[in-house]
Amino acid sequence: MSRPQSYSFQRYLAAKERIDDRALHRPTLDAVAAGLADVAAARGEVRVLDVGGGLGSMLRRLLDWNRLPDRVSYTLVDRDEASLERGYDRCVEWAAESGYAVEENDGDETTADLVLETQTERIAVSFVAADAFDFLAEVEEPWDLVVAAAFLDIVDLDSALPALLSALADDGRWYFPVTFDGETGFSPTADPALQARIVAAYHATMDAQERPGGSRTGRELLAAAPEFGGEVLAAGGSDWVVTPPYAGDEAYFLHHLLSFFEQSVGEAGDVDGFDAWVDERHAAVEREALSFVAHHLDVYGRLRE
Ligand SMILES: C[S@@+](CC[C@H](N)C(=O)[O-])C[C@H]1O[C@@H](n2cnc3c(N)ncnc32)[C@H](O)[C@@H]1O
C-alpha cells in the first residue's frame, strides 16, 4: 500500500491484533488460563478488568482461544471513547459470527453493556470510558484478574503497579502482556550506524522525564512486581515480527509505526539524516521489502501470600 496521508489509532490497533496473536507467549497464557480455571472452581463467575483495553482485542482473543472460564464478567476501561465504541461494534459482530447469542443493554446502567451466551457460557461485558486510575480509585469491586496489554510501558510503572495490584481480590491474578522491552529493529538497512542512532533516539523519547512510561518496562516489571507485593508466576518474550509478504493490514501497521518515529525523533530534529531514513523505510513498506522486530515481555502473577 502507498504511504498514508493520515493515520487512525483504531486502524493501528486493529492491524496490531494479528501481530499480537502471533507474538503472545503461549506458556504464560496457558498459566493465566489455568489460574482462571482455579478461581472459577472456587467462586463461579470470574471478574476480569482489562485496563487500556482499546478495541477489546484481548477479550475476543481469550474467548476465541478458549482461555476463559464459562462465567465471566469482563470490564474494559479505556480513556479513548472512540476505541471503546469501535471495540463494542467489533465485539458484537465477532460474537454473532462465533455463535454467541448477543444481548445489548444500551443505556441500562444496572447491567453489563453486552451479554454473550452459548448453552454453556455467559460472558457479561462492560465498556467504561475513563482514566483507568480514576476508575480504580472510585470502584471498590475486587478483581480476579487484571489485564493490562501494551499498557504499562506508557504509564508511570511505580504508581500504576500499586494501583493495579491493590484492585485484586485476595487470590487475584495479574497479566501484563506485550510490555515493551527496549529492542526495535528494521531490516534491511543501508546505514546501520544511522539506524542505531535513530532507534536510540526513539527509545530516549520514551524514557524522557516529562513522559510517563519507559523503553525497558518489560524487564523493570520483573523486579518491580515483587517490590509492590506481586509474585511472578510466568513470563516470556512476545516479540513482534513483521516480514514480507505482509498479511492483513500489516503494511498499514508498519507505516503507522514509522509515524511514531516521525512524531518523536523527527519532530525533535536531533538526528541528521532522519527524514531520508524514514522516507526510505516507508518506500520499503510500499515495495513489501521491510521487516520489523520489537521485543516485549508477557508477565503473569498473583499477590504474594
Ligand atoms: C497501546 S494501546 C493498547 C490497547 C490494547 N490493550 C491492545 O493491546 O490492543 C494503549 C491503550 O491504553 C489507553 N490508555 C492509555 N492511558 C490510559 C489511562 N490512563 N487510562 C485508560 N486508558 C489509557 C489508550 O487509549 C490505548 O487504547
The ligand as an ORCA input file, in Angstrom:
! r2SCAN-3c Opt
* xyz 0 1
  C      -1.062      0.641     23.042
  S      -2.768      0.744     23.328
  C      -3.123     -0.947     23.762
  C      -4.567     -1.294     23.595
  C      -4.906     -2.762     23.862
  N      -4.611     -3.124     25.235
  C      -4.176     -3.646     22.913
  O      -3.221     -4.318     23.324
  O      -4.521     -3.668     21.724
  C      -2.874      1.552     24.912
  C      -4.307      1.886     25.285
  O      -4.297      2.416     26.610
  C      -5.191      3.512     26.667
  N      -4.752      4.345     27.793
  C      -3.571      4.977     27.959
  N      -3.506      5.559     29.166
  C      -4.683      5.295     29.788
  C      -5.228      5.610     31.046
  N      -4.551      6.334     31.940
  N      -6.464      5.160     31.343
  C      -7.184      4.438     30.458
  N      -6.716      4.097     29.241
  C      -5.480      4.521     28.900
  C      -5.090      4.160     25.291
  O      -6.245      4.926     24.993
  C      -4.940      2.932     24.402
  O      -6.187      2.448     23.944
*
